[in-house]
Amino acid sequence: MRGKCLLTLGLVLLVAGCGAASTAVDNSAASSAAPTDSTPVPVPTDTTPAPVPTHTTPAPVPTYTVLYCDQLSGGGAVTDPYQLGVITRTTVVKGCAPLSIGPFQNRFFSFTLSANPGAAAVAGVHFTTPTHGAAGPVYETVASTGGYIYRQSFVGQLLGTTPDYTDFVQSLSGLNAGTYVLEEQEEDINAPTTPGYLITIIPDYA
């Protein structure tokens, strides 16, 4: 009887031992199945393109008109003056060639005032280089298309300090709306020519 009990006890211990071993193996397998990759998870990058601005600043609107001497219609003579057209705002005529002294070297420009000019209205010439005494100033008269002179050259104003003149200006104040002629001329007998120049007409309309 005692031997039978010992055999039974041995079987119980054996079964218990096998269960423990099996449990240890299972735990080891579970441990080995755990993830071992330590590579960091990539951070997603935003590839959406930046929005393109749709607001554009408009280009500034010029406040004056620019013409060029070599593109004007007309021949520049008293009977066929260069045509500046209707002056609706400040107008600048660029690239006028130097003038030589002499009765047939004068240059004529016709322009039309669309309204009565204001108190600050002027027509003038600006020399592209100061005269420096080596070249004479460009003088200017204002006349009607029929030859009546409204502004003699001697009533105009030279700007700058002799001999470095830079401008000559005639007032247009007091004239009425209509067509006029500018006569550009070289009057300095001590200088054979003038510098190149540009013309500016400022109507100063109200």
The 8 nearest C-alpha neighbors of each residue, nearest first, counted from 0:
[[1, 3, 2, 4, 5, 6, 7, 8],
 [0, 2, 4, 3, 5, 6, 7, 8],
 [3, 1, 5, 4, 0, 6, 7, 8],
 [2, 4, 6, 0, 1, 5, 7, 8],
 [5, 3, 7, 1, 6, 2, 8, 0],
 [4, 6, 8, 2, 7, 3, 9, 1],
 [7, 5, 9, 3, 4, 8, 2, 10],
 [6, 8, 4, 10, 9, 5, 3, 11],
 [9, 7, 5, 11, 6, 10, 4, 12],
 [10, 8, 6, 12, 11, 7, 13, 5],
 [9, 11, 13, 7, 8, 12, 14, 6],
 [10, 12, 8, 14, 9, 13, 15, 7],
 [13, 11, 15, 9, 10, 14, 16, 8],
 [14, 12, 10, 16, 15, 11, 9, 17],
 [15, 13, 17, 11, 16, 12, 10, 18],
 [14, 16, 12, 18, 13, 17, 11, 19],
 [17, 15, 13, 19, 18, 14, 12, 20],
 [18, 16, 20, 14, 19, 15, 21, 13],
 [17, 19, 21, 15, 16, 20, 22, 14],
 [20, 18, 22, 16, 21, 17, 23, 15],
 [21, 19, 17, 23, 22, 18, 16, 24],
 [20, 22, 18, 24, 19, 23, 17, 25],
 [21, 23, 19, 25, 20, 24, 18, 26],
 [24, 22, 20, 26, 25, 21, 19, 27],
 [23, 25, 27, 21, 26, 22, 28, 20],
 [24, 26, 22, 28, 23, 27, 29, 21],
 [27, 25, 29, 23, 28, 24, 30, 22],
 [26, 28, 30, 24, 25, 29, 31, 23],
 [27, 29, 31, 25, 30, 26, 24, 32],
 [30, 28, 26, 32, 27, 31, 25, 33],
 [29, 31, 27, 28, 32, 33, 26, 25],
 [30, 32, 28, 29, 33, 27, 34, 26],
 [31, 33, 29, 30, 28, 34, 35, 27],
 [32, 34, 31, 30, 35, 29, 28, 36],
 [35, 33, 36, 32, 31, 37, 30, 29],
 [34, 36, 37, 33, 32, 31, 38, 30],
 [37, 35, 38, 34, 39, 33, 40, 32],
 [36, 38, 39, 35, 34, 40, 33, 41],
 [39, 37, 36, 40, 41, 35, 34, 42],
 [40, 38, 41, 37, 36, 42, 35, 43],
 [39, 41, 42, 38, 37, 43, 36, 44],
 [42, 40, 39, 43, 38, 44, 37, 45],
 [41, 43, 44, 40, 39, 45, 38, 46],
 [42, 44, 41, 45, 46, 40, 47, 39],
 [45, 43, 46, 42, 41, 47, 48, 40],
 [44, 46, 47, 43, 48, 42, 49, 41],
 [47, 45, 48, 44, 49, 43, 50, 42],
 [46, 48, 45, 49, 50, 44, 51, 43],
 [49, 47, 46, 50, 45, 51, 44, 52],
 [48, 50, 51, 47, 46, 52, 45, 53],
 [51, 49, 52, 48, 47, 53, 54, 46],
 [50, 52, 53, 49, 48, 54, 55, 47],
 [53, 51, 54, 50, 55, 49, 56, 48],
 [52, 54, 51, 55, 50, 56, 49, 57],
 [55, 53, 52, 56, 51, 57, 50, 58],
 [56, 54, 57, 53, 52, 58, 51, 59],
 [55, 57, 58, 54, 59, 53, 52, 60],
 [58, 56, 55, 59, 60, 54, 61, 53],
 [57, 59, 60, 56, 61, 55, 62, 54],
 [60, 58, 61, 57, 56, 62, 63, 55],
 [59, 61, 58, 62, 57, 63, 64, 56],
 [62, 60, 63, 59, 64, 58, 65, 89],
 [61, 63, 60, 64, 89, 88, 59, 90],
 [62, 64, 89, 61, 90, 88, 65, 91],
 [63, 65, 90, 91, 89, 66, 88, 62],
 [64, 66, 91, 90, 92, 63, 67, 93],
 [67, 65, 92, 91, 93, 64, 68, 90],
 [68, 66, 93, 92, 70, 69, 94, 71],
 [67, 69, 95, 70, 71, 94, 93, 92],
 [68, 70, 67, 71, 94, 95, 72, 93],
 [71, 69, 67, 68, 72, 66, 73, 81],
 [72, 70, 68, 69, 81, 82, 73, 67],
 [71, 73, 82, 81, 70, 74, 83, 80],
 [74, 72, 81, 80, 79, 75, 82, 71],
 [73, 75, 79, 76, 81, 80, 72, 71],
 [74, 76, 80, 81, 107, 106, 73, 79],
 [77, 75, 79, 80, 78, 74, 107, 106],
 [76, 78, 79, 80, 107, 75, 106, 182],
 [77, 79, 76, 80, 75, 74, 107, 144],
 [80, 78, 76, 74, 77, 73, 75, 81],
 [81, 79, 75, 107, 108, 76, 73, 77],
 [80, 82, 73, 108, 75, 72, 74, 109],
 [81, 83, 109, 84, 72, 108, 73, 71],
 [82, 84, 110, 109, 81, 108, 85, 71],
 [85, 83, 110, 82, 111, 86, 109, 112],
 [84, 86, 111, 110, 112, 87, 113, 83],
 [87, 85, 112, 88, 111, 84, 113, 110],
 [86, 88, 85, 113, 89, 112, 202, 90],
 [89, 87, 86, 63, 90, 202, 201, 64],
 [90, 88, 201, 63, 200, 64, 202, 91],
 [89, 91, 64, 200, 63, 199, 65, 88],
 [90, 92, 199, 65, 198, 66, 64, 93],
 [93, 91, 66, 198, 67, 197, 65, 68],
 [94, 92, 197, 67, 95, 68, 66, 91],
 [93, 95, 68, 67, 197, 96, 196, 92],
 [94, 96, 196, 68, 197, 195, 93, 97],
 [95, 97, 195, 94, 98, 196, 194, 68],
 [98, 96, 195, 194, 193, 192, 95, 99],
 [99, 97, 193, 192, 185, 104, 96, 184],
 [100, 98, 192, 104, 191, 185, 101, 193],
 [101, 99, 185, 191, 192, 104, 186, 98],
 [100, 102, 104, 103, 99, 105, 185, 186],
 [103, 101, 104, 105, 100, 184, 99, 185],
 [104, 102, 101, 105, 100, 106, 76, 99],
 [103, 105, 101, 102, 99, 100, 98, 106],
 [106, 104, 184, 183, 103, 182, 107, 102],
 [105, 107, 183, 75, 182, 76, 104, 184],
 [106, 108, 182, 80, 75, 181, 76, 77],
 [109, 107, 81, 80, 181, 180, 82, 75],
 [108, 110, 180, 82, 179, 80, 83, 81],
 [111, 109, 83, 84, 179, 178, 85, 180],
 [110, 112, 178, 85, 177, 86, 84, 113],
 [113, 111, 176, 177, 86, 114, 85, 178],
 [112, 114, 176, 111, 85, 86, 87, 177],
 [115, 113, 176, 112, 116, 204, 175, 177],
 [114, 116, 176, 175, 174, 117, 204, 112],
 [117, 115, 202, 204, 203, 120, 172, 114],
 [116, 118, 203, 204, 120, 119, 172, 205],
 [117, 119, 172, 120, 116, 203, 173, 171],
 [120, 118, 117, 203, 121, 172, 170, 202],
 [121, 119, 202, 203, 171, 117, 201, 172],
 [122, 120, 170, 171, 201, 169, 200, 123],
 [123, 121, 200, 169, 199, 168, 201, 170],
 [122, 124, 168, 199, 167, 198, 169, 121],
 [123, 125, 198, 167, 166, 197, 199, 196],
 [124, 126, 166, 197, 196, 165, 127, 198],
 [125, 127, 196, 165, 128, 166, 194, 195],
 [126, 128, 196, 195, 125, 194, 129, 197],
 [127, 129, 126, 194, 130, 165, 195, 196],
 [130, 128, 165, 163, 164, 131, 126, 127],
 [129, 131, 134, 163, 132, 164, 135, 133],
 [132, 130, 163, 162, 133, 129, 134, 164],
 [131, 133, 162, 130, 134, 135, 163, 190],
 [134, 132, 131, 190, 130, 135, 192, 191],
 [135, 133, 193, 130, 190, 192, 132, 194],
 [134, 136, 193, 190, 187, 192, 130, 185],
 [137, 135, 193, 138, 130, 185, 134, 164],
 [136, 138, 185, 184, 193, 183, 135, 139],
 [139, 137, 184, 183, 152, 136, 185, 167],
 [138, 140, 183, 152, 182, 184, 181, 137],
 [141, 139, 152, 151, 182, 150, 181, 142],
 [142, 140, 150, 181, 149, 180, 148, 182],
 [143, 141, 148, 180, 149, 147, 179, 146],
 [142, 144, 179, 147, 145, 146, 180, 148],
 [145, 143, 146, 179, 180, 142, 178, 147],
 [144, 146, 143, 147, 142, 148, 179, 180],
 [147, 145, 143, 144, 142, 148, 180, 77],
 [146, 148, 143, 142, 145, 149, 144, 141],
 [149, 147, 142, 150, 141, 146, 143, 151],
 [148, 150, 142, 141, 147, 151, 143, 140],
 [151, 149, 141, 140, 148, 152, 154, 142],
 [152, 150, 140, 153, 154, 148, 149, 141],
 [151, 153, 140, 139, 155, 154, 138, 150],
 [154, 152, 155, 151, 156, 150, 138, 140],
 [155, 153, 152, 151, 150, 156, 169, 140],
 [156, 154, 169, 152, 153, 168, 167, 157],
 [155, 157, 168, 167, 158, 169, 154, 153],
 [156, 158, 167, 166, 168, 159, 164, 155],
 [159, 157, 166, 164, 165, 167, 156, 160],
 [158, 160, 164, 165, 163, 161, 157, 166],
 [161, 159, 163, 164, 162, 158, 165, 157],
 [162, 160, 163, 164, 159, 132, 131, 130],
 [161, 163, 132, 131, 164, 160, 130, 159],
 [164, 162, 131, 161, 130, 129, 160, 159],
 [163, 165, 159, 129, 130, 160, 158, 162],
 [164, 166, 129, 126, 159, 158, 125, 163],
 [167, 165, 125, 158, 124, 157, 126, 164],
 [166, 168, 157, 124, 123, 156, 158, 138],
 [169, 167, 123, 156, 155, 122, 124, 166],
 [170, 168, 155, 122, 121, 123, 171, 156],
 [169, 171, 121, 172, 120, 122, 168, 155],
 [172, 170, 121, 120, 174, 173, 169, 116],
 [171, 173, 118, 120, 170, 174, 117, 116],
 [172, 174, 171, 175, 116, 118, 117, 115],
 [175, 173, 172, 171, 115, 116, 176, 149],
 [176, 174, 115, 177, 173, 116, 114, 112],
 [175, 177, 114, 115, 112, 113, 174, 116],
 [176, 178, 112, 111, 175, 179, 113, 114],
 [177, 179, 111, 110, 112, 144, 143, 109],
 [180, 178, 143, 110, 109, 142, 144, 111],
 [179, 181, 109, 142, 108, 141, 143, 144],
 [182, 180, 141, 108, 107, 140, 183, 109],
 [181, 183, 107, 140, 139, 106, 180, 184],
 [184, 182, 139, 106, 105, 138, 107, 181],
 [185, 183, 105, 138, 137, 186, 139, 182],
 [184, 186, 100, 137, 187, 98, 99, 138],
 [187, 185, 188, 184, 100, 138, 135, 137],
 [186, 188, 135, 189, 190, 185, 136, 100],
 [187, 189, 190, 186, 191, 100, 135, 185],
 [190, 188, 187, 191, 135, 134, 133, 132],
 [191, 189, 134, 135, 188, 187, 192, 133],
 [192, 190, 100, 99, 189, 134, 188, 193],
 [191, 193, 99, 134, 98, 190, 135, 100],
 [192, 194, 134, 135, 97, 98, 136, 137],
 [195, 193, 97, 126, 134, 196, 128, 130],
 [194, 196, 97, 96, 127, 95, 126, 193],
 [195, 197, 126, 127, 95, 125, 194, 124],
 [196, 198, 93, 125, 92, 124, 95, 94],
 [199, 197, 124, 92, 91, 123, 125, 93],
 [198, 200, 91, 123, 122, 90, 124, 92],
 [201, 199, 122, 90, 89, 121, 202, 123],
 [200, 202, 89, 120, 121, 203, 122, 199],
 [203, 201, 120, 116, 204, 200, 89, 88],
 [204, 202, 117, 120, 201, 116, 119, 205],
 [205, 203, 117, 116, 202, 115, 114, 120],
 [204, 117, 203, 116, 115, 114, 202, 118]]
